[in-house]
């Protein structure tokens, strides 16, 4: 007699527990999903889990210093426009006068 779905699921779960396997979920935006799809296509990898596992192991093999560049997110510099800077200065000056006048 064939095993039921419940039996197969229990057997699979037990096997995963014995191997120390753990599920890791990743919620990502479309851009991140596209990057993963590109990597998979470039290297003929069909399963997302395999691509992610390979990427993690290769990054780990680089060590702390070698992998550091990949974990330094690009920082965006924000330059305050001149008109906003003027308005902030005016507001600051008005507040300084108000405080000075109140005292």
ZIQUI-V481004 format. One record per backbone hydrogen bond with DSSP energy under -1.0 kcal/mol. CO is the residue of the C=O (numbers start at 0). NH is the residue of the N-H. Records with the same first field share a line. If there is no record, write none. Layout:
# ZIQUI-V481004
CO=NH, NH
This chain:
# ZIQUI-V481004
3=7
4=8
5=9
6=10
7=11
8=12
9=13
10=14
11=15
12=16
13=17
14=18
15=20
28=32
29=33
30=34
31=35
32=36
33=37
34=38
35=39
36=40
37=41
38=42
39=44
40=43
46=50
47=51
48=52
49=53
50=54
51=55
52=56
53=57
54=58
55=59
56=60
59=62
62=66
66=69
67=70
80=84
81=85
82=86
83=87
84=88
85=89
86=90
87=91
88=92
89=93
90=94
91=95
92=96
93=97
94=98
95=99
96=100
97=101
98=102
